[in-house]
Amino acid sequence: MKKYALVGAGSRAFHMFAEPIVKELRQHAALVGVYDTNLLRAERLSKDCGGIPVFRTFEEMLSRSGADRIIVASVDYTHDEYIIRSMEAGFDVISEKPMTTDHRKCKAVLEAERRTGRRVTVTFNARFISYTSRIKELLKQQAIGRILSVDMEWMLDTSHGADYFRRWHRYLDKSGGLLVHKSTHHFDLINWWLEEDPIEVYAFGDLRFYGPTREQRGERCLACAYKTSCEFYLDLEQDAFFDSYYRQAESADGYYRDGCVFAGDIDIYDTMSVNVRYSRGTLLTYSLNAHSPYEGWKLSINGSEGRIEARQFTSGLEKDVPESTLSLFNRKGEEITYRMAKNTGFHGGADEALRRMLFAGDRPDPLGHMADSRAGAMSLLIGDAANISIAGKRPVRLQELIGLDGERV
Ligand SMILES: NC(=O)c1ccc[n+]([C@@H]2O[C@H](COP(=O)([O-])OP(=O)(O)OC[C@H]3O[C@@H](n4cnc5c(N)ncnc54)[C@H](O)[C@@H]3O)[C@@H](O)[C@H]2O)c1
């Protein structure tokens, strides 16, 4: 049985790792420590997970917890530091996405991995949704021949999407913006499906819906003068988890989870459009908006022998449709429809499937679901290149960011 220590004690750390390890996976894995700069939150998580040891410093956790591996689930801009320090101390690392937030940090992680001989696994749970896996299978089977182009449209609704504008995600230097923080999932899916490397990126982005777009705004919902009229009002006290993990832990570091989505200092985009050219010539057209009336995505993949069309929705009218469909159009004028029951469970059952493979090790991996540092790098580098492209109004080659020779990064 492997022993794990966890850095970060927020929502993802608790729901994805701590609670499932101590409850569902205790025959396969043990949690032997937690560290978070917010001691109150770490203590809360410890209490909810059978009293696992709370460490005052990360160094102490590395040297005294007895862990075999470190799980990094802290805020995005701290991942690089914890990944590198863990590897330098001799540990393999499991990191939440994004592996890190920009190309400099990415390069440092890849160099540390090479130097130490340790290994980083990135938990791209979106690969584990059975629907996205079916697309991978079809492409592996060459169902539409050679892939020529991909269009992906991703919509976040005003519940999920707005949440990124309440707290640390809303600062480019903390999250890399949504093109890194969120799109790393989407770019990873596309990279995984295509088995091609991204080469060049051109992007546009703007803040058009959140940020200082309205006069009636406050600092945070809890103390806001517009709480009875604002549709974005979040009542932390009404949610037991938010109340205990965030509101009651505010005194430790002043991190409040209900910042105003219309704050003047938000510097990320809510409306984005990206073009990517891949190493075998595939062209990607991608868009993300964080203010949609419903949440989901639409995809089409054009190949030499046909076309795949896919769509999934997680809120709005189609949310409760019991099955997902995938259409394949071939050159004989036929449409083949694949029907799949929608998975239940968090993130469409993907979190559980990922945990089984990662911690119980009882699932084979013929399609290569488990992602390494290279996949972590490739997906975040598209987002980082897009950010640079938007700021500089120019195309950006990934090679110029990571500084390696040749077309391959
Ligand atoms: N794969 C997914 O579907 C998914 C979903 C949600 C979040 N995530 C990822 O999980 C991670 C955590 O996200 P979250 O939603 O739980 O955020 P959160 O804000 O709820 O939790 C982050 C935690 O990091 C702690 N922290 C801040 N600075 C720190 C530092 N310097 N050292 C140690 N700890 C520090 C905070 O106190 C907080 O407890 C992020 O990387 C996020 O991208 C992944």
The ligand as an SDF file (V2000), in Angstrom:
LIG
                    3D

 44 48  0  0  0  0  0  0  0  0999 V2000
   -9.3230   18.4920  -12.3340 N   0  0  0  0  0  0  0  0  0  0  0  0
  -10.3800   19.1710  -11.9490 C   0  0  0  0  0  0  0  0  0  0  0  0
  -11.4820   18.9160  -12.3890 O   0  0  0  0  0  0  0  0  0  0  0  0
  -10.2070   20.2810  -10.9370 C   0  0  0  0  0  0  0  0  0  0  0  0
  -11.3410   20.8720  -10.3540 C   0  0  0  0  0  0  0  0  0  0  0  0
  -11.1330   21.8950   -9.4310 C   0  0  0  0  0  0  0  0  0  0  0  0
   -9.8470   22.3060   -9.1120 C   0  0  0  0  0  0  0  0  0  0  0  0
   -8.7800   21.7010   -9.6940 N   0  0  0  0  0  0  0  0  0  0  0  0
   -7.4100   22.1250   -9.3440 C   0  0  0  0  0  0  0  0  0  0  0  0
   -7.1890   21.8260   -7.9670 O   0  0  0  0  0  0  0  0  0  0  0  0
   -6.3680   22.8130   -7.3750 C   0  0  0  0  0  0  0  0  0  0  0  0
   -7.0880   23.4140   -6.1570 C   0  0  0  0  0  0  0  0  0  0  0  0
   -8.2760   24.0320   -6.5810 O   0  0  0  0  0  0  0  0  0  0  0  0
   -9.4460   24.3570   -5.5390 P   0  0  0  0  0  0  0  0  0  0  0  0
  -10.6590   24.6120   -6.3380 O   0  0  0  0  0  0  0  0  0  0  0  0
   -9.4810   23.3230   -4.4850 O   0  0  0  0  0  0  0  0  0  0  0  0
   -8.9390   25.7290   -4.9380 O   0  0  0  0  0  0  0  0  0  0  0  0
   -9.0940   26.2660   -3.4320 P   0  0  0  0  0  0  0  0  0  0  0  0
   -8.8100   27.7060   -3.4610 O   0  0  0  0  0  0  0  0  0  0  0  0
  -10.3820   25.7910   -2.8840 O   0  0  0  0  0  0  0  0  0  0  0  0
   -7.9530   25.4960   -2.6660 O   0  0  0  0  0  0  0  0  0  0  0  0
   -6.5990   25.8090   -2.8590 C   0  0  0  0  0  0  0  0  0  0  0  0
   -5.8710   25.6550   -1.5500 C   0  0  0  0  0  0  0  0  0  0  0  0
   -4.4950   26.0410   -1.7540 O   0  0  0  0  0  0  0  0  0  0  0  0
   -4.0910   26.7030   -0.5720 C   0  0  0  0  0  0  0  0  0  0  0  0
   -2.8980   27.5170   -0.8190 N   0  0  0  0  0  0  0  0  0  0  0  0
   -2.8260   28.7890   -1.2850 C   0  0  0  0  0  0  0  0  0  0  0  0
   -1.5350   29.1860   -1.3710 N   0  0  0  0  0  0  0  0  0  0  0  0
   -0.7970   28.1250   -0.9390 C   0  0  0  0  0  0  0  0  0  0  0  0
    0.5980   27.9050   -0.8020 C   0  0  0  0  0  0  0  0  0  0  0  0
    1.5050   28.8310   -1.1450 N   0  0  0  0  0  0  0  0  0  0  0  0
    1.0000   26.7130   -0.3110 N   0  0  0  0  0  0  0  0  0  0  0  0
    0.1130   25.7370    0.0260 C   0  0  0  0  0  0  0  0  0  0  0  0
   -1.2070   25.8890   -0.0900 N   0  0  0  0  0  0  0  0  0  0  0  0
   -1.6600   27.0630   -0.5820 C   0  0  0  0  0  0  0  0  0  0  0  0
   -5.3010   27.5170   -0.1530 C   0  0  0  0  0  0  0  0  0  0  0  0
   -5.2300   27.8960    1.2000 O   0  0  0  0  0  0  0  0  0  0  0  0
   -6.4210   26.5310   -0.4330 C   0  0  0  0  0  0  0  0  0  0  0  0
   -6.6960   25.7300    0.6820 O   0  0  0  0  0  0  0  0  0  0  0  0
   -6.0920   23.8470   -8.4650 C   0  0  0  0  0  0  0  0  0  0  0  0
   -4.8490   23.5800   -9.0400 O   0  0  0  0  0  0  0  0  0  0  0  0
   -7.1850   23.6160   -9.4770 C   0  0  0  0  0  0  0  0  0  0  0  0
   -6.7900   23.9550  -10.7820 O   0  0  0  0  0  0  0  0  0  0  0  0
   -8.9440   20.6850  -10.5760 C   0  0  0  0  0  0  0  0  0  0  0  0
  1  2  1  0
  2  3  2  0
  2  4  1  0
  4  5  1  0
  4 44  2  0
  5  6  2  0
  6  7  1  0
  7  8  2  0
  8  9  1  0
  8 44  1  0
  9 10  1  0
  9 42  1  0
 10 11  1  0
 11 12  1  0
 11 40  1  0
 12 13  1  0
 13 14  1  0
 14 15  2  0
 14 16  1  0
 14 17  1  0
 17 18  1  0
 18 19  2  0
 18 20  1  0
 18 21  1  0
 21 22  1  0
 22 23  1  0
 23 24  1  0
 23 38  1  0
 24 25  1  0
 25 26  1  0
 25 36  1  0
 26 27  1  0
 26 35  1  0
 27 28  2  0
 28 29  1  0
 29 30  1  0
 29 35  2  0
 30 31  1  0
 30 32  2  0
 32 33  1  0
 33 34  2  0
 34 35  1  0
 36 37  1  0
 36 38  1  0
 38 39  1  0
 40 41  1  0
 40 42  1  0
 42 43  1  0
M  CHG  2   8   1  16  -1
M  END
$$$$
